[in-house]
Amino acid sequence: MLTGVRSFFGFGGKTAPVPKAGGRERVEIDPKDTVVYAIGDVHGCFDALMAAEQRIEKDAAGISAKRRIVLYLGDLVDRGPRSADVLDHLVGTQPDDFERLSLCGNHDETFLSFIEDPQGNMGWLEFGGEETLESYGIDFNRLARHRGGAASLRDILQSRVPEAHVAFLKQLPVSVRFGSVLFVHAGVRPGVPLDEQDDDDFMWIREPFVSQPNGLGLTVVHGHTPANEPVFAPGRIGIDTGAYATGRLTVLRVLDGEASIIH
């Protein structure tokens, strides 16, 4: 179960995490009188994240919905320079007027796997992982030359990566259902019933998701597949605009069944 999710995110009795055997949690949110602001792939871009949250605060001042949820679509870490600061921010004090909820992206899952077994997950370093280590003050190249490389990484990771960050990564849900909208990091497997979808597809899939109707009767809001601009396509909205390369972190507002980009 997603330990402490109700109190951590302030969901009370209106949001129920739905367990899936052997996998991450799947959350359902009652859309009544609720607005969701979805933020695309952050990838360690802390300054862009702060600017995105300021845009959300400004927009929400004119929204009458009682519940205001900020939903991060995953890939919080890697590639950008300040992954540690991003996680520090998200595990810190929650704002009074918003509830925060983060999904698990493939980079978040891979970072967690590296923490648990560095030797078995060295490929993560070429996946944007070196930048994440640097954000925790770990110079892997220097470590490899002078301190035994991966053999000593586990101890160093345990000393540099706060336990709160690890616990946060472990409890990230893999999807959020919000009425007729499904938020995931990557996408869904077209034609597969929602309760039979695999966690790995939610976190990793591109094709055939991006080129085929999903067949679920839902609008899937996702990141993972970067584009120069947000993508509005049949059955899906993609909001990964490559923040680590472009500096553009996209925010999508979903309210009363309507979706719009917040500038």
N, C-alpha and C positions, 0 to 999 in steps of 0.2 A: 504493500500500500504506500501511497505518497504521504509519508509521515509528516504531520503538521501542516499540510497544505491549506487547511481551512483557516487556521489562525495566521499563518505566514502571509497569505495573500488577502486575508480579511473577507473571505467569500461567505462566511456564515452558512446558513442553511440553503442558500439559493444555488450554490454551485457544488456539484458532486463529482469527485474524481472517480472514473470508471476503471476498475482494475482489468488487466488482461494478463492471463497466466503467462509467466515467464518474460513479460515485457514491461515497458514503461507505461505510466498512467495515461489515460485518455479522459480529458475533462469536458464536461458539458456546462454551458452557461445559459441561463434563461435570458433571452434578449429583451424582455419587457423592461422599458424605461432604462435601458443600458446602452452606452456607447463604447465601442472598442476602437482604440487607436493601435494599429499594427505597425511595427517598425521592422524594416528589412534587415538583412544581414549586417551586423555591426563590425565584425572582424577586427576587434581591437581598436576601433576608431573612436576613442573616448570623446574627443572634442566634438565630432560630428553627432555623437549620441546626445551630448548636453544641448547642442543646438536643436536637435529634433525634439527633445523633451520640452524645450522652451516654446517651440511652435505648437506643441500639443497643449501646453498650459494656456497659451493665448487663444487658441481655437476653442478650448473647452469652456472658457469664460462666457462664451455665447451659447452654450448648449445647456438645455434644461434637464437632461437625463440625470436621474438620481445616482446611478452607478457609472463610474468612469474607469475603464480598464485600459491599461497600457500593456500591450502584448508584444513581446520581442520574439521574432520568428526563428531564432536560433542562429548558429554560427556566431556566437558572441566573441569567440577567440580566434587567434591565428591571423597571419598576414599583416595586420596593422600593428602599430607600435605599442599599444597600451591595453593589452588584454587583461592584465592583472587589475588595472584601474577599473575596467568595465565590470569585472566580477565583483570587485570591492564595492562598487556603486550599487550593484543589484542585490547584494547580501546585506547592505546597510539599512539604515532606518527608512521605512516606507513613508511616502508622502501622505499627508492627511487627506487630500482630496482625490487620490487615485489608488487603484489596486494594481499591483504589478504582477505579471505572469510571463514566464519565459518558457519557450519550447526548446527541445533539444535538437540541435543541428548535427550534421555529420562531423563537423570539426570539433564540436563540444564532446561528442561521444568518443572521438579518436584521442583527444587530449586526455580524457579520463582513462582510456585504455593505456595510454603511455604512462600516466602516473602510476597505475596499478602494475604495469609490466613494461618497463622501458626497453629491456632487451628484445622483447617480442614485438615491439611496435616502433622500431627505429624509422620506418618509412614516414612517420608523422613529421619528422624534422624537415623533410622536403615538401611538406603539405602546408607549410606556414608555421610549423611548430617552433623553429628557431627564434622567430620574432616573439612568440609567446614566452619561451624560456627567458629571452632577454628582458621582457617586461617584469620578470620576477628576479632580475639581477643575476641570471645564470648565463654565462658565456660558454656555449657547448663546445665551440672549436678550441678554446683555451683548455677547457676541461678534458677534451679528448687528448690533447698534447701532453698535459702535465698531471692529470689525476686519474687516469685509467678509463676515461670515456664512460660508456654506458654502464659499466660495472658499478660505478659509484653514484649513478644518477638517482637511484631510488632514495638513498639517504638524503641527498641534496634536495630532491623534490619535496620530501617530507619536511625538511627544515625551512624551505622557502615558500611553498604553496600552502596558504592557510587551510586548516581543516574545514573552515566554513566554506571555502571555495569548492573543495572536493565534495562536501555534503550537498552543496547547491547543485553541482553537476549531476550527482547521483539521482536526485529527486526530480529532475526536469521532466515534465510530461512530454508526450510525443505528438499530441493533437489537441485542439480545442474546437468543439462543436458549438456554434452560436446561431441557433435557428437553422436557416437554410445555407449558412456559411460554415465552411470547415477551414480552420487554420492549421497548416502543417509547415514544416520547414521546406521540404522538397516537392512533394506531390503525392499522388495516389496511383495505384495500379488500375488502369481503366477496366471497367466491367466487373471488378471484384467487389462484392458487398462490403460495406463499411466495417462490419464487425469481423470480417475475414482479412482485412488489410494487414500487411506485415509492417512492423515497426521500421525495418530497414528501408522499405519503400518510402515511408513517410519522411525519412531522413536523407535518402540517397538518390531516389529515382529522378531521371530526366526523361528519356524516352522509355516507353511510348507516351508518357503523360503529357508532354508539352505539345504533341502533335495530334492527339486524339481526344474526342469527348470523353469525359470521365465516366459517364453512364450512371452516376449516383444521384442525379437530380439536385446536386449541391454546387454552389460556387466555391471553389477551392482557392484560398488566398495563400500564397507561398513565396519563398525566397529561393535560394540555392542556384537558380539558373540566371546569371546576370544578364542585363540588357542595358542599353543606354538610357532608356526611359521605362517607366512602368508599363507592363503589358496587360491589356484588357482583351482577353480572348474568350471564345465560347467555353463556359464552365470553369474559367480560372482567371485569377489576377496575380501576376507576378510582380513583386516589388523589390527584388534585389537589383540595385543599380550600382553595384560594385564600389561601395563606399571606400574601401581601402585603396582603390586605384583612381577613383573619380572625385572623391570627397563628397559625393551625393548620397545621403542616407534618406530613403523614402519613407514617408508616413502615410498610411491609408486609414481614413476614418470610415467605420461601418456603423450606421445608425438607421433604425427603422427600415432595414432591408436595402439601404442605398449605400454605395461605396464611393468615396471621393478622396483625391490626393490632397494632403495638407501642405501648403507651401509656406 
